[in-house]
Amino acid sequence: MTVYSIERLALIREVEDALYREAELADAHAYDEWLALWTKEVLYWVPCNNDDIDPMRQVSLIYDDRDRLEERLFRLKTKHAHSQNPRSRLIRTVSNICLQDFDAATGGTVTSRFVLGEVRLERQTEWIGRMKHVLVRDNGQFKIREKRVFLVNNDIPMGNLTFVI
C-alpha cells in the first residue's frame, strides 16, 4: 500500500480537478474557456491507431498545433462545422488518473482513461480510450501543453470526430 503525504494528495487532487474541468468545458462546448486551459504552445493529437508514435509518418484523426486548434474551435463556435449542427450532446467520465514524472512546481505527464457518450440526431455513440496530458504550471495553475487521445475503438467503423474529445 502506498502512503502519500498531505502535499502529494493535494497535488493529485489539483491535477484531477484540472482534468475534470477540461472534460466539463469540452462537454459544454465552452470553447473559449476550454482553450484558456492550454498553453501558447500546443500539441493536440488523436492518432488513428493505438500504437502510432510519429504523427509525421502516420495518419492522425487530429493533429493540431495552436493555430489549427483555434481554427477548429472557430468553426465549432460559428456553426461553420455543419457536422455539428445540431451540436452533439456529450458527457464523459475521466478516471484512473495517474501522475507520471510529475513535479508540483513545474508539472509533468498525466495518464488517464475516459468513456465519452455522444448523442446526436437520435444516434448514440461511445468513444472510449486513454489520454496522456502534459501539464505545466503557469501563474499558479496547471495548463495543458500536450494532449494525446488513444481511442480503444479506433479499429471499428466510426463516425466523424467533429467535436473536442
C-alpha positions in Angstrom: 0.0 0.0 0.0 1.3 3.4 -1.0 1.3 6.1 1.6 1.2 9.7 0.3 2.0 12.9 2.1 -0.6 15.6 2.5 1.2 17.6 -0.1 1.2 14.8 -2.6 -2.5 14.2 -2.0 -3.2 17.9 -2.6 -1.2 17.8 -5.8 -3.1 14.7 -7.0 -6.4 16.4 -6.3 -5.3 19.6 -8.1 -4.4 17.6 -11.2 -7.6 15.6 -11.0 -9.6 18.9 -10.8 -7.7 20.2 -13.9 -8.7 17.2 -16.0 -12.3 17.2 -14.7 -12.6 20.9 -15.6 -11.3 20.3 -19.1 -13.8 17.5 -19.6 -16.7 19.6 -18.2 -15.9 22.5 -20.5 -15.5 20.3 -23.6 -18.8 18.6 -22.9 -20.5 22.0 -22.5 -19.0 23.2 -25.8 -17.4 26.1 -23.8 -14.6 26.5 -26.4 -13.1 29.8 -25.2 -12.9 28.6 -21.6 -11.6 25.2 -22.8 -8.9 26.9 -24.9 -7.9 29.1 -22.0 -6.8 25.9 -20.2 -4.0 25.4 -22.8 -0.5 27.0 -23.1 0.6 29.0 -26.1 2.5 26.0 -27.5 0.0 23.2 -28.1 0.0 19.6 -29.3 -3.4 18.1 -29.6 -3.1 14.6 -31.2 -5.6 11.8 -31.8 -3.7 9.1 -33.7 -5.5 6.6 -35.9 -4.0 3.6 -34.2 -3.1 2.9 -30.5 0.5 2.1 -31.3 1.2 5.2 -33.5 4.2 7.1 -32.2 5.0 9.6 -35.0 2.3 11.9 -36.3 4.6 12.9 -39.2 4.8 9.4 -40.5 1.4 8.0 -39.6 -2.2 9.1 -40.2 -3.9 11.0 -37.5 -7.6 11.8 -36.8 -6.5 15.0 -35.2 -3.0 16.6 -35.2 -3.3 20.3 -34.2 -0.9 23.0 -33.1 -2.2 26.2 -31.5 -3.3 27.8 -34.8 -5.0 24.7 -36.1 -6.8 24.2 -32.8 -8.0 27.8 -32.8 -9.3 27.3 -36.3 -11.1 24.1 -35.3 -12.8 25.9 -32.4 -13.7 28.9 -34.5 -15.6 26.6 -36.9 -17.4 24.9 -34.0 -18.3 28.2 -32.3 -19.6 29.9 -35.5 -21.6 26.9 -36.8 -19.3 26.5 -39.8 -18.9 22.9 -38.8 -22.1 21.6 -40.4 -21.5 18.2 -39.0 -22.1 19.7 -35.6 -25.4 21.4 -36.5 -27.2 20.5 -34.3 -24.5 20.0 -31.7 -23.7 16.7 -30.2 -24.8 16.3 -26.6 -21.7 15.0 -24.7 -20.9 13.6 -21.3 -17.7 11.9 -20.3 -16.2 10.2 -17.4 -12.5 10.6 -16.7 -10.8 8.0 -14.4 -7.6 6.2 -13.5 -5.7 9.5 -13.3 -2.0 8.7 -12.7 0.8 11.3 -12.3 4.0 10.2 -14.2 7.3 12.0 -13.5 5.3 14.9 -12.0 6.6 17.9 -10.1 4.3 20.2 -8.1 6.3 23.3 -9.1 6.6 22.7 -12.8 4.2 19.9 -13.9 4.6 16.7 -15.9 2.8 13.9 -17.6 -0.6 12.6 -16.5 -2.3 9.5 -17.9 -6.0 8.7 -17.6 -8.9 6.7 -19.1 -12.2 8.0 -20.4 -15.6 7.0 -21.6 -17.5 9.6 -23.7 -21.1 9.3 -24.7 -22.3 11.3 -27.7 -25.9 11.7 -28.7 -26.8 13.4 -31.9 -29.7 13.1 -34.4 -31.2 10.2 -32.4 -28.0 8.3 -32.5 -25.8 7.3 -29.6 -22.1 6.7 -29.9 -19.4 5.7 -27.3 -15.9 6.9 -27.6 -13.5 5.0 -25.3 -9.8 5.4 -24.7 -6.9 6.6 -22.8 -5.4 10.1 -22.6 -1.9 11.5 -22.0 -1.7 15.1 -20.9 1.4 17.1 -20.4 0.6 19.8 -17.8 2.8 22.8 -17.0 2.5 25.2 -14.1 1.6 28.7 -15.3 0.7 31.6 -12.9 -0.1 29.1 -10.1 -2.3 26.8 -12.1 -1.8 23.8 -14.4 -2.2 24.4 -18.1 -2.3 21.8 -20.9 0.7 21.8 -23.2 0.0 18.5 -24.8 -2.9 16.1 -25.1 -2.9 12.8 -26.8 -6.1 10.7 -27.1 -5.7 7.0 -27.9 -9.1 5.6 -28.9 -9.6 1.9 -28.0 -12.4 1.5 -30.5 -10.5 3.0 -33.4 -10.4 -0.2 -35.4 -14.2 -0.4 -35.9 -16.3 1.8 -38.2 -16.9 5.2 -36.6 -18.5 8.5 -37.5 -16.7 11.8 -37.9 -14.9 13.1 -34.9 -16.3 16.6 -35.1 -16.1 17.8 -31.5 -13.5 18.3 -28.9 -12.6 14.9 -27.5 
